[in-house]
Each structure stands twice: as C-alpha cells, then as structure tokens.
C-alpha cells in the first residue's frame, strides 16, 4: 500500500506540470481501451449433486480484451454516466493420451460485458489529473469454446446473466480534447454454456478417438481483476 500511495502522489504531481487541462469538463467522451483480466474458472459439472465434482474447474488466466466506453457529463467536474462494452476471450491448448495417441484439446471462452456505470470524481488531484470512482450494473453474454481431437463443439445453449461492478480510475489530460484513461474494475461475471459434439469419433493419425456424446454443461466464472487503459476523446 505504501508503494501504491507513493505512485499515485507521483502521478498527481507529474500531471500538474504536463498537459493543459479541462478535457474532463467537456460534455461527451468516448474511450478506446485495451484490457487485461487476471483470472477465470470454467466449472465442468456446475449442477452435479456431488460437491467434489461440482467444485472441479479448469483455470484460464491472463485474458486480453478490447473495449469502448461512452460517457456524458452531468455535473461539471463531479458526476458523469456512461455505457461500455468489452470483448474478452482466451483459448488454451493442452494434450491428453487416448488409445495410444496424443489428442489435442482446446478450451476457453469468449464474453461480452455490457455495463452502465455512474462515475464520481474525487476531490483530489489537479486540473489535468483527476481520480474517480464508479459503480453500476451490467449484462454479460458469452459462451464456452471447446474442441477435442481437432473437432470443435457446437454451442447449443448459452445464458445471459447480470451483475454489479465497482471501479476506480483516473483521467490524465494530454491535450484539451484527449486524455489517457486507466481503470481497475472489480466484477464477477458468470456465464452458462452447453456444448455438444454431433459426430461419434475423430481420427488422430489413423486411430479412432471417441468424441463425448453427452451435452457438456459448464459455468464460466470470470472473477479476476479487470485492468484497462486507453485514450479518451472529449468534445
């Protein structure tokens, strides 16, 4: 925490001497951002009555994404409201031995959080470096991506869920209309997905490998920290 406070104080002091400022006082802004989510889990048996099987999961970490964020200022220097959409996903690869051959398995997901957020600027910082906090609600769309022995599964059911989030971030003016924006967001995205294979076997180097025949019901829990950074354009 001591190093975090020192870093924030340094950025605030540096921002006071760099760019001219009042980008945040313009009525509208749109930001294009890149994102990084630290962790997620895919649960294989979310509805199983056995607690041990219900708790089994496959971790997928270091998830990259891109997003867009549109905001409108309602109280100059204090309150704004925005809507954002983000695409994030990750596909991992591993191998398992089956019938004497090595079978490739790909597992992952893609998700689109769409969120409505209220923002409040904090009474600290300078005219060029402004800290803020926010919170709101969103809807989350997504699905599991799963392939076995080179055969991709088909998503037959996918759910749309809702949730809440909180965040903290800053705007650092680079000019009168452009600022650098970065945020740390806390949210718990949960998605359900049912995947099926329509064939019965796949062939790996001439060896028949049976494909799963039962529907694969899974729950994806994206619960890691979400870090974003990008440029915001104000008008």
N, C-alpha and C positions, 0 to 999 in steps of 0.2 A: 504493500500500500504506500510506503514512503516513496518508492521509486515512481509509482503512478502519480502521486501528488506533485513530485518534482517535475515530471514530464509535462503535466498539464500547465503548471506555472510557467515552464519554459516556452511552451507553445503560445500561451496567452501573451507573454512578454514579447515574443518574436512577432506575433500578429500585429501588435501595436505599431510596429515600425515598418511594415511591409506594404500591403496594398491599401489603397484608399477604400473607404468603405461605405456603403449603405445598400449593398445588394439585398440584404435581408428585408429592407423596408419597402421593396417593390412588391406589387400586389401578387404576382404569379411567379412560380418557378417550376422547372422540370429538370430532373436529375437523371443521368445515365450512370449506372453503377455496376461494378463487379462485386461478387460476394464470395464468402468462404464460410462454410458451416463445419464445425469441428467434428460432429459425430452423429450417427443414426444407428438404428437397430431394425432388422427385419425378423419378426417372430413367425415361425413356421406353423405353429399349432395354437393360434390365439383362442380358439374356442374349445380346446380339449379339457375334459373334466380333471385330468391328472395335472396337478400343479407343476410337477417337474417338466412335463412335456410342454405345458403352456408357457413356461418361462424360457424355453430354448430360443435362441436368436443368433443371427449372423450379423456381426458389426460391420458397418460401412462408414469409414471416416474420411475426412478431408474432401468435402463436397464443394465443387465450384459452381457458380451461378452467375446470371446476369439479371439486371432489373431496371425498371423505370419507376420514377416517383414524381407525382404531380401534386403541388401544394398551392393553397391560396391563403394569403394573409388576411386575417380578420381584425386583429388589434395590433397596430404597428409596433414592432419590437417585442411583442408579448405572445400572441396566440395565432396559430395557423392550423389548418385542417388539410389533410392530404390523402390521396389514394395511391397505392403502389401495387405493382405486380412483379413477380420474380419467377424465373425459371431456374431450377436447380436439379441436378441429377448426377448419378455416378454408376458406372458399370464395372464390376470387378471380375477377374478371371481366376479360376483355380482348376486343378485336375484331381480326378479320383480314379482308382483302379477298378475296372469292371470286366469280368470274364477274360482276364489276362491282358487287357489293353488299357491304355490311359485315356480317359474320357475328359474332354474339356467341358467345364461348366462356367456359365456366365450368370451373375446375379447382381441385381441393382434395382434402381427405381428412377422415376422422373416425377417431379412435383411442381405445381404452380400455386404458390400462396398469393392470394389477392386480399389486401388489407386496407382498412380505413383507420387512420390514425390522427389523433389530436396532439399538437406539439405546443410546448410552453417554454419560451426562452428563459434561462436563469439570469438573475441579476448579478452576474459576474462576467468577466471578460472585457473586451474593448469594442469599439465600433467596427473593427474588422474581424474579430474572433469572438464568436458567440456560441456558448454552450446551451443545450436544450435537453429536455426530457419529453417523453411522449408515451402514449399507450392507446390501445384500441382493440378492434376485433377484426377477424378475417375469415375467409372460406379457403379451404385447401383442396385442390384437385391433384390427382396423381395415380400412379399405378406401379406395380412391380414389373421389372423386366427380367425374364429368366429364360435361359437357353441351356439345353442338355444335349451333349454329343453333337453339337452343331445344329440342332433343331430348335428354333425359337418357339416358345409357348405363346398361345393366344390369350389375351386378357378378355375374359367373358363377363366379369363383373368388376366394377370399381365404385368406390364410395366418395361422396363429397362431405367433408366434415368442417366444423367451425372451431374457433378457438380465440383466445385473447393473447395479447403480447404487450411487453413494455420495452422501452429502449432509451438509450442516451446517446447523444452525438454532438457534433459541432459543425458549424459553417465557418470557413476561413476565406474571407474575400480576397480574390486575386485581381479583380477589377470592379468597376461599378455594376457589371452585369454577370460576372462569373465568379463562382466560389467553389472551393474544394470542400466536399462534404464526406463525413465518415460517421458511422454508427456502430453500436453494439446492441444487438436485439436478442431478447430472451423470449422464446416461444416453444410450444410443444405441439408439433404437427403430427397427427395420427391419421394414417390412410389405410383403407382396406382394399384388398385386391384378390381376385380369384383368377388363376391361370390354369389352362388346360392344354394338353397335347392331343392332337387328333390322330396321329399315327400310333402304331404299336411298337415298332422297332426302328432303330437307326443303325447304320453300318459304319464302323470305325476300322479302317484298314482291313476290310473284309470280314470283320467279326460283328455279329448281330448283338446289339445292345438294346435291351428293353427300355421303352420310354414309360414314364409314370402314367398310369391310366386313371387315377382318381384326380378330381379337381384339387388344385393346390391353393388352399386358403391361407392368406398371410396378412399380417398387420405391420405397417411400416411406421416406426416412431422416430421422427427427426427432432431430437431433443437437445442438440448441441448449441453452443453459442453461434450466432449468425453475425459475421463481421462484414460490413460493406464500406466501399469507398468509391468516389467518382466525382464528376463535375456537375454542378448545378448552374442552370442558366436562368436569370431573373429578368422579368420585364413588367 
